Amino acid sequence: MRRFKTARNLIVIAAVLCGTGYLRMPKEQKFMEDLRERKIAHPQIDSEIWSKMGQTSLAGTFGGLRSVMASFMSIGAYDHFENNDWYKLEKDFEVITALDPYNAYYWNTGAWHLGWNAASWARRNQRREIETALKNGNEDFSPTKQRLLEMEFLEKGDAMYREGLKYNPGSEELWFDRGAMWSNEYKRPDLERAAEAFKELRNSPNPVYRRRYLLTIARIPGREIEAYEEMVRLVSVSDPRNFSIPTFRVLMLILGSNPELPDGALRPPVDVVYNNPEKAYEDLYNYWNRIKNDGYYAGNYEVLMKQLIDKLKVPDSLNPYVTEPKRPLYPSVWKRELEKRDRDGSSR
C-alpha cells in the first residue's frame, strides 16, 4: 500500500512538472528568441553543423562553453592552414562560426583563409601546371578548367564574409575585407561586388574605408555620374585627409570634366584643386597608369595634360605621349629632369 502511494505521488509530481513545463515552454521559447534577436544568447546550431562536431565540441556546447570551444578550435585549424588542407579548414570554420557567430574575427579569419590564402594557393598551382603542360606539349590542356579551383575558393571566401555579415552587420572589417578581396588586382576582380561591400562604409569614421567606394566606382564604366556625386559628397565633408590623396585630387578634376553632367555641376579647375601646376602635373602623370592598368575614368585627361605640358614646357622624358611612363613621377625625378632640361637649353 505504501509503495502504491509512493508511486502515485511520483506520477502526480511528474504530471505536474510536465504540465508546468508544457505551459511554460511557449513563454520560454519566446524569451529565448528575444535574447537571440538581441544577440544576448547564441543562435541555434544547424543540424548539419552538429554532425561535423567532435565529442569535445558537443560537450562544450551543452556545457555553455561555446566561445571557449570556438577559441580552441581556431587554434587547431591553423594546422590545416599550414598543410594546405583547405576543405578541412573550411569545415573547421563552419563549426567555429556556428559556436560563436557574433564574433566577427572568426568569420573574417575563415574568409581570409579561403578567399585569400586558398585562392592564392590555387593560382600558384595553376601556374605550375600550365608551365608543365606547355613544356610537355599537352594540347588538351585547358587553363579555364584550372581557374575553376581558384574561383571556387574565392566564392567560398565571399560566402563566409556574407554569412558573417548576417550576424555582424556592423563589422566594418568584414565589409572592407570583402570589398578588398573583389577589388584585388592579383585575384579575379569583380568591381561590382567590391562596390557593393564598400558602399556600406561610405559613412565610416575611418577615412580609408570611406574613400574606397569612390575609388572603386570610378573604375566601373557607366557609373561615372555616380562617382562624381560621391566625390562631391566627400568634398562637402571637408575632411583634409581626402585632399592628401593624389588619386582623390585628380578625380576632382577628371570626374568634373564629364560632359554628361547637368548644368551648374561643380567642375573644379586645376588652380582651385592645386596650389601650383607642377603638383597638378605630377598627379596627372601618375594617373596615367591608373587609366591604363586599373581602368579609371579618363574624362578630359588628355586636354588637361597637354595644357600643362605646354604651360610647364615639360621635357619629352616626362611627357607620357612621347615617353611611355615606366615608374611614378616623384618630386625628386621631376626636379632632376627640369634641371637637365634647363642645362641643355642654356648650352645651346
ZADO-1210 file (C-alpha; in nm, 4 decimals, padded with zeros to 6 digits):
<atoms>
<atom x="00.0000" y="00.0000" z="00.0000" code="MET" pos="1"/>
<atom x="00.2819" y="00.2351" z="00.0952" code="ARG" pos="2"/>
<atom x="00.4631" y="00.1547" z="-00.2319" code="ARG" pos="3"/>
<atom x="00.1457" y="00.2269" z="-00.4254" code="PHE" pos="4"/>
<atom x="00.1116" y="00.5677" z="-00.2600" code="LYS" pos="5"/>
<atom x="00.4770" y="00.6466" z="-00.3329" code="THR" pos="6"/>
<atom x="00.4375" y="00.5510" z="-00.6985" code="ALA" pos="7"/>
<atom x="00.1150" y="00.7511" z="-00.7199" code="ARG" pos="8"/>
<atom x="00.2851" y="01.0554" z="-00.5695" code="ASN" pos="9"/>
<atom x="00.5728" y="01.0265" z="-00.8135" code="LEU" pos="10"/>
<atom x="00.3299" y="01.0055" z="-01.1047" code="ILE" pos="11"/>
<atom x="00.1423" y="01.3118" z="-00.9787" code="VAL" pos="12"/>
<atom x="00.4670" y="01.5064" z="-00.9350" code="ILE" pos="13"/>
<atom x="00.5861" y="01.4033" z="-01.2824" code="ALA" pos="14"/>
<atom x="00.2500" y="01.5021" z="-01.4325" code="ALA" pos="15"/>
<atom x="00.2594" y="01.8414" z="-01.2592" code="VAL" pos="16"/>
<atom x="00.6162" y="01.9036" z="-01.3766" code="LEU" pos="17"/>
<atom x="00.5318" y="01.8016" z="-01.7336" code="CYS" pos="18"/>
<atom x="00.2208" y="02.0172" z="-01.7323" code="GLY" pos="19"/>
<atom x="00.4061" y="02.3147" z="-01.5903" code="THR" pos="20"/>
<atom x="00.6865" y="02.2683" z="-01.8411" code="GLY" pos="21"/>
<atom x="00.4378" y="02.2407" z="-02.1261" code="TYR" pos="22"/>
<atom x="00.2638" y="02.5621" z="-02.0203" code="LEU" pos="23"/>
<atom x="00.5911" y="02.7491" z="-01.9693" code="ARG" pos="24"/>
<atom x="00.7549" y="02.6264" z="-02.2897" code="MET" pos="25"/>
<atom x="00.5998" y="02.8851" z="-02.5300" code="PRO" pos="26"/>
<atom x="00.6953" y="03.1723" z="-02.2989" code="LYS" pos="27"/>
<atom x="01.0480" y="03.0406" z="-02.2509" code="GLU" pos="28"/>
<atom x="01.0896" y="02.9858" z="-02.6246" code="GLN" pos="29"/>
<atom x="00.9687" y="03.3399" z="-02.6912" code="LYS" pos="30"/>
<atom x="01.2036" y="03.4718" z="-02.4232" code="PHE" pos="31"/>
<atom x="01.4968" y="03.2789" z="-02.5744" code="MET" pos="32"/>
<atom x="01.4125" y="03.4058" z="-02.9238" code="GLU" pos="33"/>
<atom x="01.4108" y="03.7588" z="-02.7859" code="ASP" pos="34"/>
<atom x="01.7540" y="03.7031" z="-02.6308" code="LEU" pos="35"/>
<atom x="01.8837" y="03.5675" z="-02.9618" code="ARG" pos="36"/>
<atom x="01.7384" y="03.8593" z="-03.1528" code="GLU" pos="37"/>
<atom x="01.9174" y="04.0969" z="-02.9172" code="ARG" pos="38"/>
<atom x="02.2354" y="03.8872" z="-02.9566" code="LYS" pos="39"/>
<atom x="02.2485" y="03.8093" z="-02.5862" code="ILE" pos="40"/>
<atom x="02.2079" y="03.4351" z="-02.6433" code="ALA" pos="41"/>
<atom x="02.3758" y="03.2318" z="-02.9180" code="HIS" pos="42"/>
<atom x="02.1568" y="03.1186" z="-03.2099" code="PRO" pos="43"/>
<atom x="02.0608" y="02.7548" z="-03.2520" code="GLN" pos="44"/>
<atom x="02.3167" y="02.5351" z="-03.4229" code="ILE" pos="45"/>
<atom x="02.2112" y="02.3868" z="-03.7541" code="ASP" pos="46"/>
<atom x="02.1727" y="02.0082" z="-03.7629" code="SER" pos="47"/>
<atom x="02.4354" y="01.9843" z="-04.0376" code="GLU" pos="48"/>
<atom x="02.6875" y="02.1573" z="-03.8107" code="ILE" pos="49"/>
<atom x="02.6028" y="01.9208" z="-03.5243" code="TRP" pos="50"/>
<atom x="02.7132" y="01.6295" z="-03.7425" code="SER" pos="51"/>
<atom x="03.0519" y="01.7951" z="-03.8017" code="LYS" pos="52"/>
<atom x="03.1278" y="01.8490" z="-03.4342" code="MET" pos="53"/>
<atom x="03.3551" y="01.6221" z="-03.2360" code="GLY" pos="54"/>
<atom x="03.2702" y="01.4960" z="-02.8892" code="GLN" pos="55"/>
<atom x="03.4670" y="01.7719" z="-02.7181" code="THR" pos="56"/>
<atom x="03.2845" y="02.0442" z="-02.9107" code="SER" pos="57"/>
<atom x="02.9489" y="01.8864" z="-02.8345" code="LEU" pos="58"/>
<atom x="03.0313" y="01.8663" z="-02.4652" code="ALA" pos="59"/>
<atom x="03.1426" y="02.2284" z="-02.4643" code="GLY" pos="60"/>
<atom x="02.8253" y="02.3355" z="-02.6427" code="THR" pos="61"/>
<atom x="02.5977" y="02.1682" z="-02.3902" code="PHE" pos="62"/>
<atom x="02.8151" y="02.2987" z="-02.1099" code="GLY" pos="63"/>
<atom x="02.7684" y="02.6606" z="-02.2190" code="GLY" pos="64"/>
<atom x="03.1306" y="02.6962" z="-02.3303" code="LEU" pos="65"/>
<atom x="03.0699" y="02.7734" z="-02.6966" code="ARG" pos="66"/>
<atom x="03.3041" y="03.0739" z="-02.7124" code="SER" pos="67"/>
<atom x="03.5799" y="02.8814" z="-02.5364" code="VAL" pos="68"/>
<atom x="03.5453" y="02.5843" z="-02.7723" code="MET" pos="69"/>
<atom x="03.5496" y="02.8182" z="-03.0736" code="ALA" pos="70"/>
<atom x="03.8759" y="02.9669" z="-02.9493" code="SER" pos="71"/>
<atom x="04.0397" y="02.6256" z="-02.9075" code="PHE" pos="72"/>
<atom x="03.9177" y="02.5072" z="-03.2482" code="MET" pos="73"/>
<atom x="04.0530" y="02.8186" z="-03.4223" code="SER" pos="74"/>
<atom x="04.3987" y="02.7341" z="-03.2870" code="ILE" pos="75"/>
<atom x="04.3675" y="02.3769" z="-03.4148" code="GLY" pos="76"/>
<atom x="04.2523" y="02.4983" z="-03.7571" code="ALA" pos="77"/>
<atom x="04.5926" y="02.6587" z="-03.8083" code="TYR" pos="78"/>
<atom x="04.7416" y="02.3130" z="-03.8696" code="ASP" pos="79"/>
<atom x="04.5136" y="02.2696" z="-04.1707" code="HIS" pos="80"/>
<atom x="04.6260" y="02.6094" z="-04.2994" code="PHE" pos="81"/>
<atom x="04.9922" y="02.5112" z="-04.2729" code="GLU" pos="82"/>
<atom x="04.9247" y="02.1833" z="-04.4559" code="ASN" pos="83"/>
<atom x="04.7028" y="02.3433" z="-04.7232" code="ASN" pos="84"/>
<atom x="04.4113" y="02.1217" z="-04.6167" code="ASP" pos="85"/>
<atom x="04.1606" y="02.3822" z="-04.7308" code="TRP" pos="86"/>
<atom x="03.8455" y="02.1705" z="-04.7220" code="TYR" pos="87"/>
<atom x="03.9202" y="02.0555" z="-04.3670" code="LYS" pos="88"/>
<atom x="03.9905" y="02.4152" z="-04.2722" code="LEU" pos="89"/>
<atom x="03.6566" y="02.5176" z="-04.4220" code="GLU" pos="90"/>
<atom x="03.4822" y="02.2523" z="-04.2122" code="LYS" pos="91"/>
<atom x="03.6635" y="02.3782" z="-03.9010" code="ASP" pos="92"/>
<atom x="03.5448" y="02.7336" z="-03.9520" code="PHE" pos="93"/>
<atom x="03.1898" y="02.6247" z="-04.0238" code="GLU" pos="94"/>
<atom x="03.1859" y="02.4777" z="-03.6728" code="VAL" pos="95"/>
<atom x="03.3831" y="02.7656" z="-03.5160" code="ILE" pos="96"/>
<atom x="03.1499" y="03.0324" z="-03.6538" code="THR" pos="97"/>
<atom x="02.8454" y="02.8283" z="-03.5513" code="ALA" pos="98"/>
<atom x="02.9792" y="02.8114" z="-03.1957" code="LEU" pos="99"/>
<atom x="03.0495" y="03.1855" z="-03.1734" code="ASP" pos="100"/>
<atom x="02.8639" y="03.3585" z="-03.4593" code="PRO" pos="101"/>
<atom x="02.8714" y="03.7089" z="-03.3095" code="TYR" pos="102"/>
<atom x="03.2493" y="03.7187" z="-03.3093" code="ASN" pos="103"/>
<atom x="03.3377" y="03.8811" z="-03.6439" code="ALA" pos="104"/>
<atom x="03.7015" y="03.7774" z="-03.6013" code="TYR" pos="105"/>
<atom x="03.6254" y="03.4113" z="-03.6761" code="TYR" pos="106"/>
<atom x="03.4239" y="03.4927" z="-03.9884" code="TRP" pos="107"/>
<atom x="03.6988" y="03.7238" z="-04.1090" code="ASN" pos="108"/>
<atom x="03.9730" y="03.4698" z="-04.0422" code="THR" pos="109"/>
<atom x="03.7856" y="03.1869" z="-04.2146" code="GLY" pos="110"/>
<atom x="03.7040" y="03.4036" z="-04.5172" code="ALA" pos="111"/>
<atom x="04.0636" y="03.5243" z="-04.5333" code="TRP" pos="112"/>
<atom x="04.1972" y="03.1677" z="-04.5352" code="HIS" pos="113"/>
<atom x="03.9560" y="03.0604" z="-04.8109" code="LEU" pos="114"/>
<atom x="03.9251" y="03.3714" z="-05.0276" code="GLY" pos="115"/>
<atom x="04.2832" y="03.4902" z="-04.9966" code="TRP" pos="116"/>
<atom x="04.5179" y="03.2081" z="-04.8942" code="ASN" pos="117"/>
<atom x="04.3437" y="02.9111" z="-05.0577" code="ALA" pos="118"/>
<atom x="04.2694" y="03.1075" z="-05.3770" code="ALA" pos="119"/>
<atom x="04.6329" y="03.2233" z="-05.3999" code="SER" pos="120"/>
<atom x="04.7499" y="02.8670" z="-05.3426" code="TRP" pos="121"/>
<atom x="04.5213" y="02.7508" z="-05.6258" code="ALA" pos="122"/>
<atom x="04.6579" y="03.0178" z="-05.8593" code="ARG" pos="123"/>
<atom x="05.0188" y="02.9207" z="-05.7864" code="ARG" pos="124"/>
<atom x="04.9338" y="02.5588" z="-05.8613" code="ASN" pos="125"/>
<atom x="04.7673" y="02.6661" z="-06.1867" code="GLN" pos="126"/>
<atom x="05.0818" y="02.8445" z="-06.2968" code="ARG" pos="127"/>
<atom x="05.2948" y="02.5370" z="-06.2316" code="ARG" pos="128"/>
<atom x="05.0521" y="02.3070" z="-06.4144" code="GLU" pos="129"/>
<atom x="05.0285" y="02.5449" z="-06.7111" code="ILE" pos="130"/>
<atom x="05.4074" y="02.5579" z="-06.7395" code="GLU" pos="131"/>
<atom x="05.4281" y="02.1778" z="-06.7163" code="THR" pos="132"/>
<atom x="05.1537" y="02.1289" z="-06.9769" code="ALA" pos="133"/>
<atom x="05.3155" y="02.3705" z="-07.2215" code="LEU" pos="134"/>
<atom x="05.6537" y="02.2060" z="-07.1689" code="LYS" pos="135"/>
<atom x="05.5038" y="01.8633" z="-07.2394" code="ASN" pos="136"/>
<atom x="05.3123" y="01.9876" z="-07.5434" code="GLY" pos="137"/>
<atom x="04.9739" y="01.8972" z="-07.3949" code="ASN" pos="138"/>
<atom x="04.7256" y="02.0390" z="-07.6482" code="GLU" pos="139"/>
<atom x="04.4237" y="01.9203" z="-07.4478" code="ASP" pos="140"/>
<atom x="04.5206" y="02.1312" z="-07.1508" code="PHE" pos="141"/>
<atom x="04.2596" y="02.3944" z="-07.0616" code="SER" pos="142"/>
<atom x="04.3664" y="02.6891" z="-06.8427" code="PRO" pos="143"/>
<atom x="03.9957" y="02.7645" z="-06.7962" code="THR" pos="144"/>
<atom x="03.9486" y="02.4401" z="-06.6047" code="LYS" pos="145"/>
<atom x="04.2443" y="02.5252" z="-06.3873" code="GLN" pos="146"/>
<atom x="04.0888" y="02.8606" z="-06.2924" code="ARG" pos="147"/>
<atom x="03.7815" y="02.6888" z="-06.1544" code="LEU" pos="148"/>
<atom x="03.9553" y="02.5882" z="-05.8322" code="LEU" pos="149"/>
<atom x="04.0688" y="02.9426" z="-05.7655" code="GLU" pos="150"/>
<atom x="03.7178" y="03.0767" z="-05.8280" code="MET" pos="151"/>
<atom x="03.5737" y="02.8074" z="-05.6032" code="GLU" pos="152"/>
<atom x="03.7795" y="02.9314" z="-05.3088" code="PHE" pos="153"/>
<atom x="03.7050" y="03.2955" z="-05.3874" code="LEU" pos="154"/>
<atom x="03.3339" y="03.2163" z="-05.3794" code="GLU" pos="155"/>
<atom x="03.3751" y="03.0209" z="-05.0562" code="LYS" pos="156"/>
<atom x="03.5511" y="03.3182" z="-04.9011" code="GLY" pos="157"/>
<atom x="03.2790" y="03.5522" z="-05.0245" code="ASP" pos="158"/>
<atom x="03.0084" y="03.3240" z="-04.8850" code="ALA" pos="159"/>
<atom x="03.1763" y="03.3300" z="-04.5447" code="MET" pos="160"/>
<atom x="03.2001" y="03.7092" z="-04.5492" code="TYR" pos="161"/>
<atom x="02.8307" y="03.7375" z="-04.6396" code="ARG" pos="162"/>
<atom x="02.7197" y="03.4857" z="-04.3783" code="GLU" pos="163"/>
<atom x="02.9290" y="03.6607" z="-04.1155" code="GLY" pos="164"/>
<atom x="02.7687" y="03.9939" z="-04.2047" code="LEU" pos="165"/>
<atom x="02.4246" y="03.8494" z="-04.1348" code="LYS" pos="166"/>
<atom x="02.5302" y="03.8092" z="-03.7727" code="TYR" pos="167"/>
<atom x="02.7630" y="04.1109" z="-03.7600" code="ASN" pos="168"/>
<atom x="02.6200" y="04.3745" z="-03.9982" code="PRO" pos="169"/>
<atom x="02.8069" y="04.6494" z="-03.8153" code="GLY" pos="170"/>
<atom x="03.1518" y="04.4952" z="-03.8654" code="SER" pos="171"/>
<atom x="03.3424" y="04.7390" z="-04.0856" code="GLU" pos="172"/>
<atom x="03.6327" y="04.4947" z="-04.1144" code="GLU" pos="173"/>
<atom x="03.4096" y="04.2297" z="-04.2740" code="LEU" pos="174"/>
<atom x="03.2646" y="04.4774" z="-04.5242" code="TRP" pos="175"/>
<atom x="03.6060" y="04.6204" z="-04.6085" code="PHE" pos="176"/>
<atom x="03.7866" y="04.2887" z="-04.6465" code="ASP" pos="177"/>
<atom x="03.5109" y="04.1511" z="-04.8681" code="ARG" pos="178"/>
<atom x="03.5426" y="04.4563" z="-05.0929" code="GLY" pos="179"/>
<atom x="03.9226" y="04.4352" z="-05.0861" code="ALA" pos="180"/>
<atom x="03.9110" y="04.0714" z="-05.1984" code="MET" pos="181"/>
<atom x="03.6953" y="04.1504" z="-05.5022" code="TRP" pos="182"/>
<atom x="03.8986" y="04.4591" z="-05.5986" code="SER" pos="183"/>
<atom x="04.2384" y="04.2924" z="-05.5642" code="ASN" pos="184"/>
<atom x="04.4170" y="04.3095" z="-05.8991" code="GLU" pos="185"/>
<atom x="04.6095" y="03.9884" z="-05.8287" code="TYR" pos="186"/>
<atom x="04.2930" y="03.7807" z="-05.7954" code="LYS" pos="187"/>
<atom x="03.9809" y="03.7807" z="-06.0148" code="ARG" pos="188"/>
<atom x="03.8496" y="04.1355" z="-05.9679" code="PRO" pos="189"/>
<atom x="03.4739" y="04.1840" z="-05.9584" code="ASP" pos="190"/>
<atom x="03.4351" y="04.5577" z="-05.9067" code="LEU" pos="191"/>
<atom x="03.0568" y="04.5457" z="-05.8833" code="GLU" pos="192"/>
<atom x="03.0766" y="04.3125" z="-05.5852" code="ARG" pos="193"/>
<atom x="03.3565" y="04.5206" z="-05.4370" code="ALA" pos="194"/>
<atom x="03.1456" y="04.8362" z="-05.4720" code="ALA" pos="195"/>
<atom x="02.8520" y="04.6597" z="-05.3086" code="GLU" pos="196"/>
<atom x="03.0657" y="04.5992" z="-04.9996" code="ALA" pos="197"/>
<atom x="03.2388" y="04.9382" z="-04.9929" code="PHE" pos="198"/>
<atom x="02.9057" y="05.1192" z="-05.0237" code="LYS" pos="199"/>
<atom x="02.8267" y="05.0099" z="-04.6683" code="GLU" pos="200"/>
<atom x="03.1309" y="05.2066" z="-04.5470" code="LEU" pos="201"/>
<atom x="03.0501" y="05.5446" z="-04.7031" code="ARG" pos="202"/>
<atom x="02.9865" y="05.6982" z="-04.3615" code="ASN" pos="203"/>
<atom x="03.2614" y="05.5170" z="-04.1742" code="SER" pos="204"/>
<atom x="03.4710" y="05.7228" z="-03.9302" code="PRO" pos="205"/>
<atom x="03.7746" y="05.5641" z="-04.0974" code="ASN" pos="206"/>
<atom x="03.8687" y="05.7864" z="-04.3984" code="PRO" pos="207"/>
<atom x="04.0388" y="05.4958" z="-04.5782" code="VAL" pos="208"/>
<atom x="03.7173" y="05.2931" z="-04.5656" code="TYR" pos="209"/>
<atom x="03.5086" y="05.5974" z="-04.6562" code="ARG" pos="210"/>
<atom x="03.7002" y="05.6685" z="-04.9788" code="ARG" pos="211"/>
<atom x="03.7080" y="05.3152" z="-05.1157" code="ARG" pos="212"/>
<atom x="03.3566" y="05.3305" z="-05.2611" code="TYR" pos="213"/>
<atom x="03.4534" y="05.6307" z="-05.4746" code="LEU" pos="214"/>
<atom x="03.7851" y="05.4767" z="-05.5790" code="LEU" pos="215"/>
<atom x="03.6003" y="05.1618" z="-05.6872" code="THR" pos="216"/>
<atom x="03.3057" y="05.3016" z="-05.8840" code="ILE" pos="217"/>
<atom x="03.5424" y="05.5442" z="-06.0620" code="ALA" pos="218"/>
<atom x="03.6776" y="05.2291" z="-06.2326" code="ARG" pos="219"/>
<atom x="03.3391" y="05.0909" z="-06.3415" code="ILE" pos="220"/>
<atom x="03.2211" y="05.2011" z="-06.6888" code="PRO" pos="221"/>
<atom x="02.8753" y="05.3552" z="-06.6772" code="GLY" pos="222"/>
<atom x="02.8987" y="05.4694" z="-06.3147" code="ARG" pos="223"/>
<atom x="03.0862" y="05.7957" z="-06.3767" code="GLU" pos="224"/>
<atom x="02.7934" y="06.0189" z="-06.2719" code="ILE" pos="225"/>
<atom x="02.7532" y="05.8199" z="-05.9520" code="GLU" pos="226"/>
<atom x="03.1276" y="05.8543" z="-05.8892" code="ALA" pos="227"/>
<atom x="03.1011" y="06.2302" z="-05.9445" code="TYR" pos="228"/>
<atom x="02.8169" y="06.2551" z="-05.6907" code="GLU" pos="229"/>
<atom x="03.0182" y="06.0550" z="-05.4393" code="GLU" pos="230"/>
<atom x="03.3194" y="06.2803" z="-05.4970" code="MET" pos="231"/>
<atom x="03.1051" y="06.5906" z="-05.4321" code="VAL" pos="232"/>
<atom x="02.9686" y="06.4311" z="-05.1142" code="ARG" pos="233"/>
<atom x="03.3197" y="06.3643" z="-04.9847" code="LEU" pos="234"/>
<atom x="03.4329" y="06.7169" z="-05.0755" code="VAL" pos="235"/>
<atom x="03.1382" y="06.8596" z="-04.8807" code="SER" pos="236"/>
<atom x="03.2548" y="06.6714" z="-04.5705" code="VAL" pos="237"/>
<atom x="03.5651" y="06.8959" z="-04.5751" code="SER" pos="238"/>
<atom x="03.7938" y="06.6275" z="-04.4372" code="ASP" pos="239"/>
<atom x="04.1501" y="06.7470" z="-04.5135" code="PRO" pos="240"/>
<atom x="04.2692" y="06.3851" z="-04.5222" code="ARG" pos="241"/>
<atom x="04.0815" y="06.3323" z="-04.8500" code="ASN" pos="242"/>
<atom x="04.2797" y="06.6070" z="-05.0223" code="PHE" pos="243"/>
<atom x="04.6091" y="06.4469" z="-04.9211" code="SER" pos="244"/>
<atom x="04.5382" y="06.1540" z="-05.1566" code="ILE" pos="245"/>
<atom x="04.6699" y="06.2142" z="-05.5133" code="PRO" pos="246"/>
<atom x="04.4028" y="06.0000" z="-05.6826" code="THR" pos="247"/>
<atom x="04.1272" y="06.1853" z="-05.4975" code="PHE" pos="248"/>
<atom x="04.2660" y="06.5210" z="-05.6134" code="ARG" pos="249"/>
<atom x="04.2818" y="06.4027" z="-05.9739" code="VAL" pos="250"/>
<atom x="03.9286" y="06.2618" z="-05.9602" code="LEU" pos="251"/>
<atom x="03.8027" y="06.6057" z="-05.8588" code="MET" pos="252"/>
<atom x="03.9281" y="06.7298" z="-06.1959" code="LEU" pos="253"/>
<atom x="03.8507" y="06.4260" z="-06.4098" code="ILE" pos="254"/>
<atom x="03.5003" y="06.3445" z="-06.2822" code="LEU" pos="255"/>
<atom x="03.4084" y="06.7121" z="-06.3017" code="GLY" pos="256"/>
<atom x="03.5014" y="06.7128" z="-06.6719" code="SER" pos="257"/>
<atom x="03.2285" y="06.4637" z="-06.7657" code="ASN" pos="258"/>
<atom x="03.0229" y="06.6223" z="-07.0493" code="PRO" pos="259"/>
<atom x="02.7126" y="06.4375" z="-06.9295" code="GLU" pos="260"/>
<atom x="02.6992" y="06.6312" z="-06.6027" code="LEU" pos="261"/>
<atom x="02.3994" y="06.8646" z="-06.5677" code="PRO" pos="262"/>
<atom x="02.4320" y="07.2425" z="-06.5975" code="ASP" pos="263"/>
<atom x="02.5569" y="07.4027" z="-06.2797" code="GLY" pos="264"/>
<atom x="02.7519" y="07.0953" z="-06.1705" code="ALA" pos="265"/>
<atom x="03.0664" y="07.1545" z="-05.9691" code="LEU" pos="266"/>
<atom x="03.3657" y="07.1468" z="-06.2070" code="ARG" pos="267"/>
<atom x="03.6783" y="07.2348" z="-06.0064" code="PRO" pos="268"/>
<atom x="03.9547" y="07.3896" z="-06.2231" code="PRO" pos="269"/>
<atom x="04.3205" y="07.2975" z="-06.1828" code="VAL" pos="270"/>
<atom x="04.4159" y="07.6159" z="-05.9958" code="ASP" pos="271"/>
<atom x="04.1444" y="07.5533" z="-05.7343" code="VAL" pos="272"/>
<atom x="04.2464" y="07.1942" z="-05.6626" code="VAL" pos="273"/>
<atom x="04.6235" y="07.2611" z="-05.6747" code="TYR" pos="274"/>
<atom x="04.8420" y="07.5367" z="-05.5366" code="ASN" pos="275"/>
<atom x="05.0835" y="07.5056" z="-05.8284" code="ASN" pos="276"/>
<atom x="05.0721" y="07.3496" z="-06.1774" code="PRO" pos="277"/>
<atom x="05.3810" y="07.1362" z="-06.1115" code="GLU" pos="278"/>
<atom x="05.1979" y="06.9371" z="-05.8436" code="LYS" pos="279"/>
<atom x="04.8975" y="06.9026" z="-06.0733" code="ALA" pos="280"/>
<atom x="05.1180" y="06.7628" z="-06.3484" code="TYR" pos="281"/>
<atom x="05.2859" y="06.5176" z="-06.1107" code="GLU" pos="282"/>
<atom x="04.9483" y="06.3768" z="-06.0001" code="ASP" pos="283"/>
<atom x="04.8061" y="06.3625" z="-06.3518" code="LEU" pos="284"/>
<atom x="05.1209" y="06.1956" z="-06.4851" code="TYR" pos="285"/>
<atom x="05.0882" y="05.9216" z="-06.2233" code="ASN" pos="286"/>
<atom x="04.7159" y="05.8888" z="-06.3005" code="TYR" pos="287"/>
<atom x="04.8174" y="05.7693" z="-06.6497" code="TRP" pos="288"/>
<atom x="04.8838" y="05.4204" z="-06.5136" code="ASN" pos="289"/>
<atom x="04.5553" y="05.4302" z="-06.3229" code="ARG" pos="290"/>
<atom x="04.3775" y="05.4722" z="-06.6550" code="ILE" pos="291"/>
<atom x="04.5842" y="05.2166" z="-06.8467" code="LYS" pos="292"/>
<atom x="04.6115" y="04.9439" z="-06.5828" code="ASN" pos="293"/>
<atom x="04.3259" y="04.9954" z="-06.3370" code="ASP" pos="294"/>
<atom x="04.0511" y="05.1196" z="-06.5676" code="GLY" pos="295"/>
<atom x="03.9956" y="05.4570" z="-06.4010" code="TYR" pos="296"/>
<atom x="03.7741" y="05.7077" z="-06.5799" code="TYR" pos="297"/>
<atom x="03.9754" y="05.9206" z="-06.8251" code="ALA" pos="298"/>
<atom x="03.7415" y="06.2158" z="-06.8825" code="GLY" pos="299"/>
<atom x="03.9323" y="06.5097" z="-07.0343" code="ASN" pos="300"/>
<atom x="04.2649" y="06.3782" z="-06.9104" code="TYR" pos="301"/>
<atom x="04.4393" y="06.4367" z="-07.2435" code="GLU" pos="302"/>
<atom x="04.3236" y="06.8002" z="-07.2642" code="VAL" pos="303"/>
<atom x="04.4422" y="06.8765" z="-06.9115" code="LEU" pos="304"/>
<atom x="04.7763" y="06.7067" z="-06.9677" code="MET" pos="305"/>
<atom x="04.8522" y="06.8852" z="-07.2937" code="LYS" pos="306"/>
<atom x="04.7635" y="07.2218" z="-07.1403" code="GLN" pos="307"/>
<atom x="05.0075" y="07.1609" z="-06.8564" code="LEU" pos="308"/>
<atom x="05.2748" y="07.0222" z="-07.0910" code="ILE" pos="309"/>
<atom x="05.2652" y="07.3468" z="-07.2902" code="ASP" pos="310"/>
<atom x="05.2473" y="07.5683" z="-06.9824" code="LYS" pos="311"/>
<atom x="05.5351" y="07.3984" z="-06.7988" code="LEU" pos="312"/>
<atom x="05.7402" y="07.3196" z="-07.1103" code="LYS" pos="313"/>
<atom x="05.7627" y="06.9582" z="-06.9965" code="VAL" pos="314"/>
<atom x="06.0621" y="06.7682" z="-07.1427" code="PRO" pos="315"/>
<atom x="05.9937" y="06.4681" z="-07.3659" code="ASP" pos="316"/>
<atom x="06.1297" y="06.2341" z="-07.0982" code="SER" pos="317"/>
<atom x="05.8332" y="06.3288" z="-06.8740" code="LEU" pos="318"/>
<atom x="05.5741" y="06.3553" z="-07.1498" code="ASN" pos="319"/>
<atom x="05.3647" y="06.0330" z="-07.1495" code="PRO" pos="320"/>
<atom x="05.2636" y="06.0953" z="-07.5108" code="TYR" pos="321"/>
<atom x="05.6297" y="06.0787" z="-07.6118" code="VAL" pos="322"/>
<atom x="05.7874" y="05.8509" z="-07.3489" code="THR" pos="323"/>
<atom x="05.5731" y="05.5726" z="-07.2005" code="GLU" pos="324"/>
<atom x="05.5722" y="05.6075" z="-06.8181" code="PRO" pos="325"/>
<atom x="05.7511" y="05.3165" z="-06.6530" code="LYS" pos="326"/>
<atom x="05.7561" y="05.4393" z="-06.2947" code="ARG" pos="327"/>
<atom x="05.5811" y="05.7011" z="-06.0800" code="PRO" pos="328"/>
<atom x="05.6877" y="06.0617" z="-06.1148" code="LEU" pos="329"/>
<atom x="05.8368" y="06.1603" z="-05.7803" code="TYR" pos="330"/>
<atom x="05.9246" y="06.5229" z="-05.6934" code="PRO" pos="331"/>
<atom x="06.2954" y="06.4369" z="-05.6996" code="SER" pos="332"/>
<atom x="06.2660" y="06.2961" z="-06.0537" code="VAL" pos="333"/>
<atom x="06.0647" y="06.5977" z="-06.1668" code="TRP" pos="334"/>
<atom x="06.3267" y="06.8359" z="-06.0258" code="LYS" pos="335"/>
<atom x="06.6164" y="06.6429" z="-06.1809" code="ARG" pos="336"/>
<atom x="06.4582" y="06.6307" z="-06.5277" code="GLU" pos="337"/>
<atom x="06.3726" y="07.0016" z="-06.5243" code="LEU" pos="338"/>
<atom x="06.7274" y="07.0896" z="-06.4209" code="GLU" pos="339"/>
<atom x="06.8575" y="06.8715" z="-06.7034" code="LYS" pos="340"/>
<atom x="06.6231" y="07.0460" z="-06.9479" code="ARG" pos="341"/>
<atom x="06.7431" y="07.3888" z="-06.8337" code="ASP" pos="342"/>
<atom x="07.1091" y="07.2863" z="-06.8624" code="ARG" pos="343"/>
<atom x="07.0569" y="07.1507" z="-07.2123" code="ASP" pos="344"/>
<atom x="06.8751" y="07.4686" z="-07.3109" code="GLY" pos="345"/>
<atom x="07.1464" y="07.7013" z="-07.1814" code="SER" pos="346"/>
<atom x="07.4258" y="07.5068" z="-07.3529" code="SER" pos="347"/>
<atom x="07.2759" y="07.5570" z="-07.6973" code="ARG" pos="348"/>
</atoms>
